[in-house]
Structure formats: structure tokens, C-alpha cells
Amino acid sequence: MTMEHAKNKTRTEKELGFLTRSVHVGNGIDKETGAIRRPITMANSYALPYDPSDLNWSSAAGNVYTRNGGSNQQYLQEKLSSLEAGEDCVALASGVAALSGVFFAFLKSGDHAVVSDSSYIAAYRLLHELLPGKYNIQSTLADSSKPEAVKAAIRPNTKLIHIETPSNPTLKISDIRAIAEIAHEAGALLSVDNTFASPYNQRPLSLGADLCVESLTKYINGHGDAMGGAVIGAKELIDKIRAEAMVNLGGTISPFNAWLIMRGAVSLPIRMRQHNQSALAVAKFLKGHPAVRFAAYPGLERHSGHAVAKKQMENGFGGVMAFGLRADHDAHNRFVSRLKVITSAVSLGHDESLIVFLGEKDERQYLYPEEFHGGFFRLSVGLEDTEDIIEDIRQALEE
């Protein structure tokens, strides 16, 4: 059943379940070959109309030049709009391109933004260093796990609040609905980086956010072999990002990466179920081990954001956690060197479990909760057998 067939059924697309939409939305029968999978269209340009003289060469409407948008990008955008419960979507070259697109489109010189004090390094750099230094766009780092701290950071010229929940790398949880009310009362937009949760677990737009940002490189692709990013929201807002940031900054996703991510997204809900299940079991194991100094995972009842996470993360708490050992710097590295199933590498949301050691010299250390001082790990739990992941951690700790 393709989506063309599905739309002829009594249930509308919005009424179809998440798994069904993951499989079918954006897909269709190829008109030329009859293939039930849309092919990769690797062209960088498309046939022009009889008289192209009145075309807007910077327009993203229709297929003209792949920097302005292409077929595989459009199919992926249809799927992501559906999964995130949004009106429209723009898919870009990376998660950072998506972040840059939001900031470029909605902030100008003299504007102010509030940003989560625990956030991805690129978001931190863009809003805390690069945009202030280059374009006089000011920002305030706020503990977004406390709505009152976000409200206190608002200024008359605040145009955007940008939060991550769960946050990278400390797993802080922010109340999206509460912060959306604060943003809108101040006349600002709220953008939410949903990468750690994925649309399977959390849909920020349904909780009042204006824009949802995803690093497609992570869970939505899920196979560690393609990069991409996306912003989802109202068509009016997405059109602005598409026109100002995608076409003119050139951060367009490649057709091949769009096709790979489209393929990966089909299994997103099945993969997320396993990520959620295994991560909770691993977090509980870590929490109870005497060699572990702390374990931060929103699925643990003692996590400070557990109640909010339980309320807004519908299907689970994701596959990422942070933890530290009762050990010195070198012992953390020795622990990683003894892992056999878990791979020492950056990124997250892959099929394989990934771990990275963040040492005491992290420039954002002053923003982290006290238990994170002294070095810690960020662990992305993969799709291996849960028992094998736990046993790998156990043997490395014992050695």
C-alpha cells in the first residue's frame, strides 16, 4: 500500500498510526518504471519550461536546481512533516545547517535569543559566540529545566527561545508547553531541538513549540551512514528558512543522503522501541553499580526531570544517557579501552552503541551540574542485545 492508496481509504493520513506513516508517507509508485520505491534522482538541474525568463532563480518552488530543492528532498520532507505533526518541513545538509537556518532566518542585528545552557556545541557556539561577535545578535544562556529561569532571561528584544530536551550532553529536561507559553507571551518564537527524543518519543509542535529541529544524522536515519538536518513547523515559518537560509546559504541536503534517510526513517519506531527499552535497563544497571559516580537518564525516577519527561515523552525516554565513574581521568579512558561491544566514537542514534569521554577541560564545564565535573561519558545505547551491552560495561568496570 502506497500513500496514494492509503489516501483513498476511509482513514486520513493524520488518522493513520505512526508506524504506518513511517512506512508510507513520502513514498509512492514511480510513474516511469512502476517501482514501488521512489528512486534516487541524482540530477543537479531539471528541465526548464518553454519560457524560463520570468523564473525566480532563487525560488524553492518546483524543481529547477537541486540547491533550491529536489525530488528526494521533497519526499523526505513529506514524511518528516507527518511524523512531527507539522505543516511543513525543510530538510538540510546537517543538523547544524538546520540550527543555522533557524537562527539566520529569525534573528537580525540587535535581536536577543535565550538558549538552553546545556546544548549541542554548535548551538552554543552559534548563539553564544559567533552571532554575537559577527552580527550583534545577543544571547542569554538559561537553565531551561526551570521555566522561571527562562522567563527571567527574557528581554524586550527577545525574538527566539531555543531549547533542547533532553539536552546534550547532560540530559536535562525542559517543559516544552510551559516555555512555549512564556515565549508567546513575550512575542518570541520557540524552537526545540528534538534530536535526543526523536518524533517517536516526543513531538514538540503538539506541545506548543513553533519550530522543531532534528539532526537526521542521528535516530531518524539510524544507520550511521548519512548526514542531514530538518526544521518542521508552520508553512509560513518554513518558507522563510527555505528562501533565506537554504537557497542562499547553500545548506541543501544531497539527493543520496535524502534517499538514505528516507529509507532509515521507515524503521524509526521499531528501532526507538529497542533503544528505549535497552537504555532504561542500562541506566538502572549503572545507577546500582558501586563504581559509578552518577547516572543521568530521564527514565530514572530519581532524575530531576523525570516527571516532566514522563508527561511529554509519550513512548519512552530515548537511548542516550550520561554517567561518570568513581575514578581518575586515566581510569575513564582505560574503561573505554576495555569495551568490546560498545564503540568509542562521536554521534548517537546509530545501530551500534557509541560512547565518548568528555573530560574535565570541556569549555562548557561551568554550565554543567556539579556531578558532571571531573569528566563523564555520553553513552548512546544501540540495537545490540540488552544483556550484551550491560555485560560489556560490567566486564570493563571489573577489569
C-alpha positions as semicolon CSV with decimal commas, in nm:
position;residue;x (nm);y (nm);z (nm)
1;M;0,000;0,000;0,000
2;T;0,145;0,336;-0,105
3;M;0,024;0,664;0,036
4;E;-0,172;0,719;-0,288
5;H;-0,366;0,404;-0,199
6;A;-0,387;0,500;0,168
7;K;-0,546;0,834;0,087
8;N;-0,832;0,655;-0,087
9;K;-0,914;0,464;0,232
10;T;-1,158;0,589;0,492
11;R;-0,878;0,692;0,731
12;T;-0,699;1,016;0,651
13;E;-0,320;1,038;0,667
14;K;-0,338;1,207;1,008
15;E;-0,552;0,922;1,139
16;L;-0,303;0,656;1,036
17;G;-0,072;0,526;1,307
18;F;0,289;0,638;1,349
19;L;0,430;0,308;1,219
20;T;0,211;0,319;0,909
21;R;0,308;0,677;0,833
22;S;0,676;0,594;0,886
23;V;0,647;0,335;0,610
24;H;0,421;0,508;0,359
25;V;0,426;0,889;0,374
26;G;0,652;1,037;0,107
27;N;0,671;0,709;-0,080
28;G;0,478;0,623;-0,395
29;I;0,486;0,434;-0,722
30;D;0,743;0,568;-0,968
31;K;0,546;0,678;-1,271
32;E;0,817;0,588;-1,523
33;T;0,916;0,239;-1,406
34;G;0,630;0,127;-1,184
35;A;0,875;0,067;-0,898
36;I;0,707;0,081;-0,558
37;R;1,006;0,271;-0,417
38;R;1,079;0,620;-0,541
39;P;1,429;0,620;-0,694
40;I;1,729;0,843;-0,622
41;T;1,726;1,138;-0,859
42;M;2,089;1,247;-0,869
43;A;2,039;1,531;-1,118
44;N;2,155;1,874;-1,011
45;S;1,920;2,052;-1,254
46;Y;1,576;1,995;-1,405
47;A;1,413;2,076;-1,740
48;L;1,302;2,437;-1,773
49;P;0,965;2,547;-1,909
50;Y;0,927;2,680;-2,265
51;D;0,989;3,038;-2,149
52;P;1,206;3,046;-1,835
53;S;1,273;3,420;-1,849
54;D;1,030;3,505;-1,570
55;L;1,154;3,239;-1,327
56;N;1,286;3,345;-0,989
57;W;1,625;3,173;-0,983
58;S;1,632;3,181;-0,603
59;S;1,290;3,026;-0,562
60;A;1,245;2,690;-0,392
61;A;0,911;2,633;-0,563
62;G;0,929;2,349;-0,813
63;N;1,235;2,160;-0,932
64;V;1,482;2,383;-1,113
65;Y;1,820;2,341;-0,943
66;T;1,895;2,099;-0,659
67;R;2,038;2,371;-0,434
68;N;1,685;2,513;-0,439
69;G;1,535;2,172;-0,367
70;G;1,496;1,836;-0,537
71;S;1,266;1,537;-0,559
72;N;1,424;1,318;-0,290
73;Q;1,436;1,612;-0,052
74;Q;1,065;1,674;-0,108
75;Y;0,971;1,310;-0,039
76;L;1,167;1,319;0,287
77;Q;1,007;1,648;0,389
78;E;0,661;1,499;0,342
79;K;0,745;1,210;0,572
80;L;0,902;1,428;0,842
81;S;0,612;1,675;0,841
82;S;0,377;1,387;0,907
83;L;0,588;1,223;1,180
84;E;0,642;1,554;1,365
85;A;0,275;1,661;1,330
86;G;0,385;1,974;1,144
87;E;0,250;2,168;0,847
88;D;0,574;2,187;0,650
89;C;0,941;2,086;0,664
90;V;1,273;2,186;0,514
91;A;1,546;1,920;0,500
92;L;1,905;2,044;0,505
93;A;2,261;1,913;0,484
94;S;2,313;1,854;0,858
95;G;2,166;1,920;1,199
96;V;2,392;2,225;1,228
97;A;2,261;2,355;0,895
98;A;1,911;2,323;1,042
99;L;2,011;2,518;1,354
100;S;2,186;2,783;1,144
101;G;1,879;2,808;0,923
102;V;1,656;2,888;1,220
103;F;1,894;3,144;1,366
104;F;1,970;3,308;1,029
105;A;1,605;3,336;0,930
106;F;1,461;3,469;1,255
107;L;1,739;3,675;1,417
108;K;1,890;4,002;1,297
109;S;2,132;4,255;1,438
110;G;2,006;4,393;1,768
111;D;1,787;4,092;1,845
112;H;1,819;3,874;2,154
113;A;1,780;3,498;2,198
114;V;1,751;3,277;2,505
115;V;1,919;2,936;2,473
116;S;1,944;2,629;2,695
117;D;2,263;2,638;2,900
118;S;2,305;2,268;2,825
119;S;2,304;2,232;2,449
120;Y;2,485;2,092;2,148
121;I;2,824;2,255;2,100
122;A;2,728;2,409;1,762
123;A;2,417;2,574;1,908
124;Y;2,631;2,703;2,195
125;R;2,893;2,842;1,956
126;L;2,645;2,999;1,715
127;L;2,432;3,177;1,976
128;H;2,693;3,239;2,245
129;E;2,997;3,329;2,033
130;L;2,962;3,363;1,654
131;L;2,637;3,553;1,611
132;P;2,709;3,800;1,894
133;G;3,061;3,865;1,768
134;K;2,981;3,893;1,399
135;Y;2,627;4,030;1,382
136;N;2,549;4,187;1,721
137;I;2,286;3,924;1,797
138;Q;2,285;3,884;2,173
139;S;2,202;3,568;2,367
140;T;2,147;3,459;2,725
141;L;2,223;3,109;2,849
142;A;1,944;2,996;3,081
143;D;1,871;2,677;3,272
144;S;1,570;2,579;3,063
145;S;1,485;2,295;3,302
146;K;1,348;2,581;3,517
147;P;1,079;2,778;3,328
148;E;1,121;3,066;3,570
149;A;1,487;3,098;3,465
150;V;1,380;3,124;3,100
151;K;1,121;3,387;3,188
152;A;1,379;3,587;3,385
153;A;1,612;3,588;3,082
154;I;1,353;3,748;2,851
155;R;1,433;4,099;2,726
156;P;1,220;4,344;2,525
157;N;1,416;4,248;2,213
158;T;1,395;3,870;2,264
159;K;1,284;3,715;1,935
160;L;1,369;3,348;1,987
161;I;1,393;3,093;2,266
162;H;1,586;2,780;2,169
163;I;1,588;2,475;2,396
164;E;1,700;2,113;2,385
165;T;1,509;1,845;2,571
166;P;1,658;1,604;2,660
167;S;1,967;1,821;2,639
168;N;2,311;1,736;2,506
169;P;2,511;1,617;2,697
170;T;2,359;1,648;3,045
171;L;2,011;1,505;2,974
172;K;1,829;1,799;3,132
173;I;1,456;1,803;3,069
174;S;1,266;2,122;2,983
175;D;0,888;2,166;2,997
176;I;0,803;2,249;2,635
177;R;0,444;2,355;2,698
178;A;0,539;2,588;2,986
179;I;0,822;2,750;2,789
180;A;0,600;2,787;2,480
181;E;0,360;2,994;2,690
182;I;0,648;3,210;2,815
183;A;0,780;3,261;2,459
184;H;0,445;3,352;2,309
185;E;0,359;3,587;2,592
186;A;0,685;3,770;2,511
187;G;0,615;3,770;2,137
188;A;0,903;3,530;2,068
189;L;0,928;3,204;1,877
190;L;1,014;2,876;2,049
191;S;1,239;2,630;1,868
192;V;1,306;2,287;2,020
193;D;1,592;2,056;1,929
194;N;1,422;1,717;1,942
195;T;1,721;1,507;1,833
196;F;1,769;1,310;2,157
197;A;1,400;1,217;2,173
198;S;1,303;1,171;1,805
199;P;0,944;1,222;1,688
200;Y;0,858;0,871;1,806
201;N;0,903;0,973;2,170
202;Q;0,822;1,345;2,161
203;R;0,653;1,591;1,927
204;P;0,731;1,949;2,034
205;L;0,493;2,113;1,786
206;S;0,200;1,937;1,954
207;L;0,318;2,084;2,286
208;G;0,318;2,443;2,161
209;A;0,662;2,488;2,002
210;D;0,680;2,689;1,680
211;L;0,975;2,505;1,527
212;C;1,114;2,155;1,577
213;V;1,477;2,088;1,483
214;E;1,609;1,739;1,413
215;S;1,956;1,616;1,333
216;L;1,852;1,350;1,082
217;T;2,204;1,208;1,110
218;K;2,102;1,054;1,442
219;Y;1,788;0,849;1,517
220;I;1,581;0,928;1,208
221;N;1,849;0,789;0,976
222;G;1,960;0,543;1,241
223;H;2,236;0,367;1,048
224;G;2,535;0,599;1,085
225;D;2,581;0,642;0,711
226;A;2,422;0,975;0,613
227;M;2,407;1,333;0,735
228;G;2,106;1,561;0,733
229;G;1,900;1,804;0,935
230;A;1,545;1,931;0,929
231;V;1,321;2,205;1,064
232;I;0,948;2,142;1,090
233;G;0,673;2,392;1,165
234;A;0,409;2,619;1,013
235;K;0,446;2,671;0,638
236;E;0,494;3,047;0,679
237;L;0,794;2,992;0,905
238;I;0,944;2,709;0,699
239;D;0,911;2,909;0,377
240;K;1,126;3,180;0,536
241;I;1,400;2,929;0,628
242;R;1,380;2,769;0,286
243;A;1,411;3,100;0,099
244;E;1,664;3,277;0,321
245;A;1,878;3,002;0,469
246;M;1,863;2,702;0,238
247;V;1,885;2,860;-0,105
248;N;2,117;3,147;-0,018
249;L;2,341;2,974;0,235
250;G;2,353;2,658;0,026
251;G;2,297;2,403;0,302
252;T;2,081;2,177;0,085
253;I;2,073;1,804;0,157
254;S;2,213;1,582;-0,120
255;P;1,966;1,356;-0,305
256;F;2,159;1,046;-0,196
257;N;2,155;1,142;0,172
258;A;1,785;1,229;0,149
259;W;1,720;0,885;-0,001
260;L;1,926;0,708;0,267
261;I;1,749;0,893;0,548
262;M;1,411;0,824;0,386
263;R;1,499;0,455;0,392
264;G;1,621;0,469;0,751
265;A;1,313;0,653;0,876
266;V;1,091;0,359;0,784
267;S;1,222;0,157;1,078
268;L;1,239;0,452;1,323
269;P;0,953;0,339;1,552
270;I;1,079;-0,020;1,573
271;R;1,434;0,094;1,645
272;M;1,323;0,350;1,904
273;R;1,132;0,084;2,097
274;Q;1,453;-0,112;2,136
275;H;1,664;0,196;2,213
276;N;1,415;0,297;2,483
277;Q;1,397;-0,048;2,637
278;S;1,772;-0,114;2,641
279;A;1,868;0,233;2,761
280;L;1,638;0,212;3,062
281;A;1,786;-0,126;3,156
282;V;2,143;0,002;3,112
283;A;2,069;0,316;3,317
284;K;1,927;0,108;3,601
285;F;2,237;-0,113;3,595
286;L;2,469;0,188;3,606
287;K;2,270;0,354;3,884
288;G;2,321;0,050;4,106
289;H;2,690;-0,017;4,037
290;P;2,931;0,090;4,314
291;A;3,195;0,210;4,066
292;V;2,955;0,457;3,905
293;R;2,962;0,811;4,047
294;F;2,634;0,920;3,885
295;A;2,399;0,820;3,604
296;A;2,175;1,076;3,430
297;Y;1,884;0,939;3,229
298;P;1,531;1,087;3,228
299;G;1,377;0,741;3,256
300;L;1,519;0,700;3,607
301;E;1,266;0,806;3,869
302;R;1,526;0,999;4,068
303;H;1,617;1,213;3,764
304;S;1,516;1,573;3,836
305;G;1,323;1,596;3,509
306;H;1,155;1,255;3,525
307;A;0,803;1,383;3,594
308;V;0,813;1,632;3,305
309;A;0,974;1,376;3,072
310;K;0,706;1,121;3,158
311;K;0,440;1,378;3,072
312;Q;0,577;1,491;2,735
313;M;0,775;1,190;2,608
314;E;0,492;0,960;2,505
315;N;0,665;0,634;2,421
316;G;0,997;0,634;2,606
317;F;1,298;0,831;2,717
318;G;1,540;0,776;2,429
319;G;1,869;0,593;2,403
320;V;2,118;0,848;2,538
321;M;2,250;0,883;2,893
322;A;2,546;1,030;3,079
323;F;2,746;0,874;3,360
324;G;3,073;0,913;3,545
325;L;3,298;0,677;3,740
326;R;3,447;0,698;4,087
327;A;3,788;0,714;3,922
328;D;4,053;0,948;3,791
329;H;4,089;1,075;3,435
330;D;4,302;0,789;3,304
331;A;4,076;0,526;3,457
332;H;3,787;0,661;3,249
333;N;3,996;0,611;2,936
334;R;4,107;0,262;3,048
335;F;3,742;0,170;3,095
336;V;3,663;0,271;2,736
337;S;3,964;0,081;2,600
338;R;3,828;-0,242;2,753
339;L;3,485;-0,221;2,594
340;K;3,430;-0,485;2,327
341;V;3,070;-0,429;2,212
342;I;3,040;-0,054;2,265
343;T;3,237;0,164;2,021
344;S;3,430;0,477;2,121
345;A;3,305;0,734;1,869
346;V;3,102;1,053;1,849
347;S;2,740;1,080;1,730
348;L;2,438;0,891;1,857
349;G;2,127;0,710;1,742
350;H;2,324;0,453;1,541
351;D;2,253;0,082;1,531
352;E;2,576;0,027;1,729
353;S;2,626;0,158;2,083
354;L;2,859;0,460;2,097
355;I;3,045;0,615;2,388
356;V;3,250;0,934;2,420
357;F;3,452;1,055;2,720
358;L;3,409;1,425;2,795
359;G;3,698;1,527;3,015
360;E;3,748;1,797;3,274
361;K;3,864;2,053;3,016
362;D;3,529;2,079;2,836
363;E;3,483;2,455;2,785
364;R;3,119;2,433;2,897
365;Q;3,203;2,255;3,223
366;Y;3,098;2,560;3,424
367;L;2,744;2,519;3,290
368;Y;2,708;2,152;3,387
369;P;2,558;2,021;3,712
370;E;2,820;1,956;3,980
371;E;2,821;1,577;3,941
372;F;2,942;1,619;3,580
373;H;3,260;1,793;3,696
374;G;3,556;1,559;3,685
375;G;3,479;1,402;3,350
376;F;3,191;1,185;3,230
377;F;3,069;0,967;2,946
378;R;2,789;1,019;2,699
379;L;2,655;0,678;2,602
380;S;2,423;0,617;2,307
381;V;2,268;0,273;2,355
382;G;2,237;0,086;2,026
383;L;2,041;-0,211;1,897
384;E;2,260;-0,491;2,029
385;D;2,112;-0,739;2,278
386;T;2,050;-0,553;2,601
387;E;2,229;-0,821;2,803
388;D;2,538;-0,793;2,583
389;I;2,558;-0,416;2,633
390;I;2,527;-0,449;3,010
391;E;2,775;-0,733;3,026
392;D;3,024;-0,530;2,819
393;I;3,002;-0,245;3,070
394;R;3,025;-0,488;3,361
395;Q;3,342;-0,658;3,239
396;A;3,511;-0,328;3,161
397;L;3,433;-0,198;3,509
398;E;3,558;-0,516;3,673
399;E;3,883;-0,522;3,480
